[in-house]
Amino acid sequence: MFDRILNEHLTCFKSLAQLSEAISNAGRMLIETIENGKKILICGNGGSASDAQHFAAEIVGRFTRERSAWPAVALNTDTSLITAIANDYAYSEVFSRQVEALGVSGDILIGISTSGNSKNVIQAAVQAKAKRMQTIALVGNKGGSLIEHADISIIISSDITARIQEVHIFILHFWAEMIESTLTHGKESS
């Protein structure tokens, strides 16, 4: 079992070389968003919700360098807000209502979905586009419907949720390091 899982993991990571340009371009979009005084909104469900929170913590807190805080909000963290929207409207609107309330032109949304078909993440991306925000889809499988609403899509071509999530957190850590390196030293690591 260990060897099988390790081989699946390594196969996913080896495929990243083909995605390096898109990953770096998305990182530059995130840097520009912060440089322009705008914010990063992130959303996902389940493990992807955890990844959204993790990335927001790296941006608002710090990744590896002491620096000022930058604006990032994981839209899946406020249980009162989420349950109110789900109860009064629909679960598919729990993120889009927040994007409607918090998002402004120039902000960026990262939608994380291992299937690419999470209705609430798709609705958030649709709302983000209506607000003239940029969008990044961090997905798996074949990308799903979310990629139709993204400026940049990072598709991890695997149908194993755990392996997709392992690669997603690597990419989020890469972006955190890229952002910090660029904004604290004026140079980009890629």
C-alpha positions in Angstrom: 0.0 0.0 0.0 2.8 2.4 0.9 4.6 2.0 -2.4 1.3 2.4 -4.4 0.4 5.6 -2.6 4.0 7.0 -2.9 4.0 6.2 -6.6 0.7 7.9 -7.1 2.0 10.9 -5.3 5.2 11.0 -7.3 3.3 10.7 -10.6 1.2 13.7 -9.7 4.2 15.8 -8.7 6.1 14.9 -11.9 3.2 16.2 -13.9 3.8 19.7 -12.4 6.6 20.4 -14.7 4.0 20.8 -17.5 2.1 23.2 -15.4 5.0 25.4 -14.2 4.2 28.3 -16.5 0.5 28.5 -15.5 1.4 28.1 -11.8 3.9 30.9 -12.1 1.5 33.2 -14.1 -1.1 32.7 -11.4 1.5 33.5 -8.7 2.2 36.8 -10.6 -1.5 37.6 -10.7 -1.6 37.1 -6.9 1.4 39.4 -6.4 -0.1 42.1 -8.6 -3.3 41.9 -6.6 -1.5 42.6 -3.4 0.7 45.3 -5.0 -2.4 47.0 -6.2 -3.9 47.1 -2.6 -6.5 44.5 -3.4 -7.4 41.2 -1.7 -7.4 37.5 -2.3 -10.6 35.6 -1.7 -10.3 31.8 -1.5 -13.0 29.1 -1.2 -13.4 25.3 -1.3 -15.2 22.5 0.5 -13.9 19.8 2.8 -10.2 19.3 2.4 -10.2 22.2 -0.1 -11.7 24.4 2.6 -8.8 23.5 4.8 -6.4 24.4 2.0 -8.2 27.8 1.6 -7.9 28.5 5.3 -4.2 27.4 5.3 -3.4 29.7 2.3 -5.2 32.7 3.9 -3.2 32.1 7.1 0.1 32.1 5.1 -0.8 35.4 3.4 -2.3 37.3 6.4 0.2 35.9 8.9 3.4 34.9 7.3 4.9 32.0 5.4 8.7 32.2 6.2 9.5 35.9 6.4 8.6 38.6 8.9 6.6 41.2 7.0 3.4 43.2 7.0 0.1 41.4 6.8 -1.6 41.1 3.4 -5.3 40.8 2.7 -6.6 37.3 2.2 -10.0 35.8 3.2 -11.0 32.1 3.2 -14.8 32.3 2.5 -15.4 29.0 4.2 -14.6 30.0 7.8 -17.6 31.9 9.1 -20.0 29.1 10.1 -22.8 31.6 11.1 -22.6 33.3 7.7 -22.4 30.0 5.8 -25.3 28.4 7.6 -27.4 31.5 7.3 -26.9 31.7 3.5 -27.4 27.9 3.1 -30.6 28.1 5.1 -32.1 31.3 3.7 -30.9 30.8 0.1 -29.0 27.6 -0.9 -25.8 25.9 -0.1 -24.7 26.7 -3.7 -24.7 30.4 -2.8 -22.6 30.3 0.4 -19.5 31.6 -1.4 -21.1 33.7 -4.2 -23.0 35.8 -1.6 -19.7 36.6 0.2 -18.0 37.5 -3.1 -21.0 39.8 -3.8 -20.5 41.4 -0.4 -16.7 41.5 -0.2 -15.3 41.4 -3.7 -14.4 44.5 -5.7 -12.9 45.0 -9.1 -9.2 44.1 -9.0 -9.5 41.5 -6.3 -8.8 37.8 -7.1 -10.7 34.6 -6.3 -9.0 31.3 -5.9 -11.6 28.5 -6.3 -10.3 25.1 -5.0 -12.2 22.0 -6.1 -10.7 18.5 -6.6 -13.5 17.7 -9.1 -13.9 21.2 -10.5 -17.6 20.7 -10.2 -18.5 22.1 -6.8 -21.5 24.2 -7.5 -20.8 26.7 -4.7 -17.2 27.3 -5.9 -18.5 27.7 -9.5 -21.1 30.2 -8.4 -18.4 32.1 -6.5 -16.3 32.3 -9.8 -19.4 33.5 -11.7 -20.0 36.2 -9.2 -16.3 37.2 -9.2 -16.4 37.6 -12.9 -19.5 39.8 -12.6 -17.5 41.9 -10.1 -14.6 42.2 -12.6 -12.3 40.1 -10.4 -9.7 37.8 -11.7 -10.2 34.1 -11.0 -7.9 31.1 -10.5 -9.2 27.5 -10.6 -7.1 25.0 -8.6 -8.7 21.7 -9.7 -8.2 18.0 -10.4 -9.5 15.3 -12.7 -10.3 17.0 -16.1 -11.0 20.4 -14.5 -14.8 20.3 -14.4 -17.0 23.2 -15.1 -15.1 25.6 -12.8 -12.4 26.1 -15.5 -15.0 27.7 -17.8 -15.1 30.7 -15.3 -11.3 31.0 -14.6 -8.7 33.2 -16.0 -6.1 30.6 -15.2 -6.8 26.9 -14.4 -4.3 24.6 -12.7 -5.6 21.1 -13.5 -4.0 18.2 -11.6 -4.7 15.3 -13.9 -5.6 12.6 -11.3 -8.9 11.2 -10.1 -7.5 10.4 -6.6 -8.7 13.2 -4.3 -5.9 12.7 -1.7 -3.2 13.0 -4.4 -4.8 16.1 -5.9 -5.0 17.7 -2.5 -1.3 17.0 -1.8 -0.4 18.8 -5.0 -2.7 21.6 -4.3 -1.1 22.4 -0.9 2.3 22.3 -2.6 1.1 24.9 -5.2 -0.4 27.1 -2.5 3.0 26.9 -0.6 4.8 27.8 -3.8 2.6 30.8 -4.3 3.1 31.9 -0.7 6.8 31.7 -1.1 6.7 33.4 -4.5 4.6 36.3 -3.1 6.8 36.8 0.0 10.0 36.5 -2.0 8.8 39.1 -4.5 7.2 41.6 -2.2 9.8 41.5 0.5 12.9 41.4 -1.7 11.7 42.7 -5.0 12.6 39.5 -6.9 10.6 36.5 -7.9 11.4 32.9 -7.3 10.1 30.5 -10.0 
